[in-house]
Amino acid sequence: MKNRNLPHSDNWATPLYVYDELNERFHFDFDPCPIEHDVSKWNGLEVEWGTSNFVNPPYSVDLKKKFVLKAVEEKNKGKLCVLLLPVSTSTRLFHDVILQNITEPIRFWKGRIKFKGYDSWGNFVTNKSPMHDSMIVVFDGRNKNI
């Protein structure tokens, strides 16, 4: 079992094979939470997003919720937001926000995605999977009557 008392990082890069597959379909023009981004320069929760957004938010509960809520706001402005999220189907966020705003069926990623980042001991690793499976959630506000 993983030690939940160790410090955990929210900076984990999406593997290119995951991003490329999604980008081929959705043609992203913005990522509001890129890996190791300096939020003193701009904060993805405070700036206007692009037309087609790839969102792999930090998985800490508070930040994940803020990015999902921001994605709903951007959808309501007529934008596309594709989110890579941990599967957590028993939460209020899932039932009250995600299910109420999806515009296509949720895609559950087959197998655990191996992210790149720094582990709890400061080592750069390329083969670490989160504790949850992953899902792709699409909020598409383009050409919709909102």
Secondary structure, DSSP 8 states (H G I E B T S, - for coil): ---TTS---S-EE--HHHHHHHHHHH---B-SS-TT--TTT--TTTS---SEEEE----SHHHHHHHHHHHHHHHHTT-EEEEEEE--TTSHIIIIIIHHH-SS--EE-SS---EEEE-TTS-EEEEE--SS-EEEEEEE-TT---
